[in-house]
Amino acid sequence: MLIRPIQYRDLESVRKLYDETEKSHTFPQAGILKPGRGIHRLYGAVKLLSFFRNPMQSVFCVHVAQMDGQIVGIVQVRPINTIHSTWQVEHIAVSPEVRGQGIGTRLLRHVFEYYREARNWTVEVDIHNKGGLALYRQNGFQSLAQFCYWRLSSQVLTKLSTYEGQALNLRPVSNADASLLCQLDASTMPPMVRQIYDRHPNDFHRGVITRALGTVGRLVNHTQRVAQYVYEKERQAAIGAFDLLLSSTGLEPHYAHLLVHPAYTWLYPQLAMHMACILQNYPPQALHLVSTDYQSEREEFLESLDAEVIERKLLMSRSVWHKVRESRKALEGLQIPEMLPGFSMRPPIAERIQQEETRQDPPSTGW
């Protein structure tokens, strides 16, 4: 079996395998392309961008497993920060005919070695996908958090838009606000999750190429983007933000990212009402949101709206330090004297400081 980066002749086989297994409800990512029908027209430009360092270099990182001339497995990954220290496994699939032969493990190990710059890896797995959970745990992934994807119907959104909310100091998101949004994003995550994501202000900065490709993508998909944040003058900080991807045709649901500082949970209903008012200018369609188990207030708020749970996923992470620990254990088990007959391992010589510490102090006189 051969595992290699994707080529143009593989696109049709990869698309079929991808369509058979993809059932994700995640927020569409601006920095990733999925192997759909439109990728045939963009493949030349995407391949050219991958040859030199640029913001869109890793927009289409797909590797395939080939057996007897047939594509039997695929894996797609992407970096989730600008310094490429953390990568995410977006999708992995194996043909039903060859499952159970360890192809999924070989695909994962291939990308682990191929992208050596990655210090951490993440993946989202459906909590009911026992096979997927076993695959990632077998390859060193550990549970980090739980994500829940929600669906707010158009009727709920219409009802929300009729409520009167408070006056909020809302500002449109721009590159000048990258530091504020980075601080807000960090404040919503526990230390372990924050360390894995390893985000910096540059991750919230949209360059010229990124904005241009985002505009082209929205024109092709008939979508629009609205991103705003709530600014508090006293603290000079962003205390809440949302990012809306709106469907102009009404054929696809709307998607939203919602961030609220843990000390300002009262902003959840206020921002939800504001988003609902914006959606009234578009064809009626459901809104998809995501919540995490370390933001219980958001989940309680969505439950109060009778929102529908679409999917629950487990966020898992894998660190390169896992390899370091394994290598240390292997070195400790080596019998060096037997391997090197002329080498003897002597105990270390006690230093003077250690001898000083062992001396007994004279009895105290009380003065």
C-alpha atoms as one frame of an Amber mdcrd trajectory, in Angstrom:
protein
   0.000   0.000   0.000   1.229   3.472  -0.931   0.340   6.630   1.022   1.075
   9.913  -0.763  -0.224  13.476  -1.269  -3.247  13.821  -3.515  -2.854  14.298
  -7.276  -5.215  15.626  -9.916  -6.124  12.158 -11.186  -7.303  11.204  -7.672
  -9.904  13.962  -7.325 -12.925  12.027  -8.580 -12.205   8.937  -6.456 -11.513
  11.100  -3.404 -14.733  13.065  -3.922 -16.823   9.885  -4.004 -15.188   8.487
  -0.873 -15.539  11.848   0.859 -19.247  12.204   0.015 -19.957   8.698   1.342
 -18.530   9.439   4.775 -18.799  13.205   5.406 -21.617  14.057   7.836 -20.198
  17.096   9.607 -22.189  20.058  10.922 -19.186  22.170  11.794 -18.872  25.833
  10.922 -17.485  26.189   7.350 -13.823  27.129   7.525 -12.508  29.919   5.316
  -9.013  28.413   5.235  -9.927  24.933   4.013 -11.263  23.434   0.790 -13.266
  20.240   0.741 -12.831  17.728  -2.125 -16.130  18.556  -3.831 -16.877  19.036
  -7.503 -15.543  22.595  -7.630 -12.037  21.558  -6.588 -11.262  20.424 -10.154
 -11.281  24.040 -11.346  -9.260  25.303  -8.377  -6.714  22.495  -8.153  -4.079
  24.224 -10.324  -4.181  27.433  -8.282  -4.230  25.526  -4.982  -1.230  23.425
  -6.053   0.682  26.564  -7.015  -0.038  28.197  -3.648   1.277  25.140  -1.811
   4.800  25.576  -3.205   5.653  28.752  -1.293   4.915  30.291   2.097   1.607
  32.179   2.092  -1.613  32.299   4.167  -3.346  29.822   1.833  -0.489  27.339
   1.568  -2.331  24.657   3.540  -5.839  25.215   2.205  -6.022  21.711   0.692
  -3.832  19.186   2.553  -5.146  15.765   1.521  -3.260  12.458   1.463  -4.522
   9.216  -0.053  -3.908   5.509   0.518  -3.540   3.594  -2.744  -3.826  -0.179
  -3.037  -3.663  -2.049  -6.360  -4.144   1.223  -8.211  -7.315   2.119  -6.287
  -7.859   4.882  -3.712  -8.939   3.089  -0.534  -8.422   5.812   2.083  -8.084
   9.565   2.514  -7.070  11.952   5.280  -7.428  15.736   5.236  -5.666  17.998
   7.736  -5.177  21.726   8.243  -3.280  24.065  10.577  -5.493  25.917  13.050
  -3.039  28.709  13.826  -0.731  30.876  11.756   2.496  29.509  13.241   1.441
  25.954  12.248   2.185  24.564  15.702  -1.231  22.870  15.969  -2.954  20.920
  13.193  -6.405  19.378  13.044  -7.529  16.156  11.392 -10.521  17.379   9.405
 -11.587  14.112   7.856 -10.428  10.519   7.532 -12.176   7.803   5.563 -11.451
   4.217   4.503 -13.332   2.181   1.912 -15.695  -0.373   3.507 -14.036  -3.212
   1.562 -10.680  -2.771   3.301 -11.664  -1.659   6.793 -10.080  -3.441   9.725
  -6.653  -3.649   8.052  -5.060  -0.731   9.919  -5.257   1.730   7.012  -6.654
   4.497   9.231  -3.693   4.162  11.612  -1.218   4.224   8.729  -2.833   7.375
   7.325  -2.581   9.136  10.679   1.033   8.132  11.243   1.869   9.298   7.736
   0.601  12.843   8.322   2.242  12.922  11.762   5.599  12.339  10.090   4.870
  14.434   6.994   4.021  17.632   8.920   6.961  17.705  11.331   6.278  21.324
  12.323   3.133  20.255  14.183   3.612  20.044  17.952  -0.043  19.289  18.695
  -2.861  17.568  16.824  -6.603  17.876  17.425  -9.677  16.118  16.085 -13.435
  16.219  16.661 -15.153  12.827  16.861 -18.823  12.019  17.265 -19.326  10.591
  20.754 -21.313   7.692  19.225 -18.573   6.825  16.704 -16.939   4.015  18.671
 -14.680   3.021  15.793 -13.368   6.569  15.373 -12.799   7.026  19.107 -10.875
   3.747  19.287  -8.756   4.724  16.272  -7.653   8.044  17.737  -7.079   6.690
  21.241  -4.934   3.946  19.771  -2.812   6.647  18.135  -2.197   8.728  21.245
  -5.190  11.109  21.289  -6.749  11.992  24.636 -10.064  13.646  25.516  -9.874
  17.408  25.912 -13.432  18.813  25.803 -16.879  18.165  24.389 -18.565  20.186
  21.641 -22.301  20.314  21.015 -23.801  21.542  17.740 -27.227  23.168  17.983
 -29.949  24.101  15.529 -32.207  27.108  16.084 -35.276  26.917  13.843 -36.507
  29.887  11.839 -39.549  30.102  14.137 -37.317  30.492  17.203 -35.272  33.153
  15.416 -38.398  35.081  14.444 -39.597  35.022  18.038 -36.200  36.197  19.287
 -36.205  39.135  16.880 -39.388  40.548  18.471 -37.748  41.017  21.878 -36.232
  44.341  22.843 -32.573  44.071  23.775 -30.214  46.448  25.524 -28.170  48.995
  23.635 -24.764  47.402  23.013 -21.552  49.096  21.946 -21.193  46.932  18.825
 -18.323  47.489  16.421 -17.511  45.772  13.116 -14.541  43.406  13.257 -11.390
  44.622  11.500  -7.705  43.741  11.524  -7.101  46.513  14.054  -9.145  44.505
  16.572  -7.055  41.322  16.302  -5.494  41.729  19.765  -8.871  42.364  21.412
 -10.421  39.289  19.806  -7.403  37.165  20.721  -7.759  38.173  24.377 -11.490
  37.416  24.286 -10.889  34.020  22.689  -8.258  33.133  25.306 -10.522  34.165
  28.185 -13.261  31.740  27.088 -11.002  28.652  27.214  -9.441  26.757  30.127
  -5.610  26.718  30.241  -5.222  23.244  28.714  -7.419  24.037  25.700  -5.753
  27.430  25.290  -2.328  25.789  25.262  -3.357  23.285  22.594  -4.879  25.881
  20.251  -1.882  28.216  20.771  -3.538  31.220  19.089  -1.979  34.650  18.679
  -3.275  38.012  17.358  -2.104  37.076  13.856  -4.697  34.278  13.866  -7.421
  36.940  13.953  -5.819  39.055  11.245  -7.196  38.585   7.723  -4.661  39.316
   5.000  -5.335  40.500   1.469  -5.209  37.000  -0.039  -7.464  35.564   2.663
 -10.044  38.327   2.220  -9.957  38.015  -1.572 -10.484  34.250  -1.534 -13.199
  34.630   1.099 -15.013  37.117  -1.115 -14.776  34.804  -4.119 -16.035  31.879
  -2.039 -19.025  33.862  -0.783 -19.900  34.929  -4.333 -19.786  31.339  -5.537
 -21.751  29.956  -2.583 -24.157  32.931  -2.384 -23.294  33.689   1.232 -22.509
  36.832   3.204 -20.472  37.425   6.352 -21.274  39.693   9.293 -18.790  39.907
  12.189 -19.143  42.288  15.160 -17.913  42.545  18.735 -19.007  44.312  21.922
 -16.448  46.825  23.222 -16.343  47.896  26.871 -14.726  51.297  27.297 -13.971
  50.909  31.028 -11.838  47.804  30.548 -10.865  48.683  26.970 -11.588  45.106
  26.009 -13.912  43.016  23.859 -16.431  41.199  26.060 -18.450  39.452  23.342
 -18.362  38.769  19.606 -20.172  36.871  16.882 -19.349  35.790  13.329 -22.321
  35.089  11.057 -22.194  33.267   7.720 -25.510  33.992   6.029 -27.116  32.001
   3.227 -28.640  34.353   0.642 -30.526  31.605  -1.205 -32.146  29.915   1.800
 -30.939  26.495   0.584 -28.312  26.143   3.300 -28.533  26.931   7.027 -26.900
  29.989   8.550 -23.823  29.432  10.700 -22.563  31.444  13.670 -19.599  31.597
  16.019 -20.439  33.157  19.367 -17.896  34.276  21.989 -18.786  35.779  25.380
 -16.442  36.595  28.244 -17.183  34.340  31.274 -17.850  37.419  33.433 -20.541
  38.750  31.029 -22.852  35.787  30.490 -25.829  38.168  30.278 -24.592  38.937
  26.751 -25.747  35.564  25.389 -29.436  36.516  24.980 -28.517  40.043  23.873
 -26.245  38.855  21.053 -28.713  36.124  20.093 -31.474  38.703  19.702 -29.179
  40.923  17.648 -28.284  38.034  15.317 -31.949  37.082  14.998 -32.775  40.630
  13.876 -30.070  40.460  11.198 -31.398  37.117   9.937 -34.846  38.565   9.349
 -33.437  40.280   6.235 -32.591  36.908   4.664 -34.648  33.887   3.564 -35.989
  31.932   6.574 -33.535  29.227   7.480 -32.216  27.551  10.631 -29.141  28.835
  12.456 -26.378  26.442  13.552 -24.389  27.227  16.709 -21.798  25.378  18.767
 -21.257  25.225  22.534 -18.574  23.624  24.702 -18.750  21.826  28.029 -16.503
  24.457  29.658 -19.076  27.145  28.794 -22.097  25.705  30.569 -23.965  29.038
  30.552 -24.184  28.987  26.750 -25.633  25.471  26.761 -28.204  26.425  29.405
 -29.224  29.432  27.327 -29.667  27.348  24.159 -31.705  24.788  26.076 -33.988
  27.570  27.284 -34.660  28.455  23.636 -35.720  24.861  22.859 -32.801  24.558
  20.453 -32.310  21.155  18.828 -29.128  19.167  19.418 -27.682  18.119  16.063
 -24.516  16.378  17.157 -22.214  15.976  20.131 -18.501  15.630  19.471 -15.476
  14.908  21.596 -12.475  17.181  21.096  -9.326  15.069  21.348  -5.693  16.166
  21.261  -2.321  14.561  20.729   0.994  16.166  21.638   4.486  15.387  20.356
   5.538  15.074  24.024   3.720  11.759  23.876   6.545  10.546  21.606   9.182
  11.984  23.932   7.810  10.078  26.918   7.789   6.868  24.888  11.399   7.381
  23.781  12.530   8.061  27.359  10.948   4.844  28.576  12.677   2.966  25.777
  16.071   4.454  26.695  15.592   3.621  30.364  15.088  -0.009  29.465  18.374
  -0.312  27.577  21.082  -2.430  29.252  24.027  -0.156  28.449  26.757  -2.262
  30.211  25.718  -5.306  28.190  25.671  -3.343  24.948  29.019  -1.635  25.677
  31.236  -4.095  27.586  33.969  -1.527  28.246  31.531   0.998  29.676  30.753
   1.017  33.407  28.035   3.059  35.059  29.303   4.384  38.398  27.171   6.204
  40.969  27.636   9.997  40.926  30.163  11.514  43.328  28.506  13.395  46.159
  29.143  17.095  45.915  30.335  19.279  48.756  26.972  21.013  48.955  25.255
  17.682  49.543  27.738  16.879  52.311  27.149  20.270  53.907  23.406  19.575
  54.013  23.925  16.288  55.847  25.823  17.903  58.744  23.860  18.452  61.922
  23.466  22.038  63.078  24.705  22.917  66.603  22.075  23.205  69.313  20.410
  26.574  69.547  21.204  28.822  72.497  17.959  30.718  72.216  19.620  34.020
  71.318
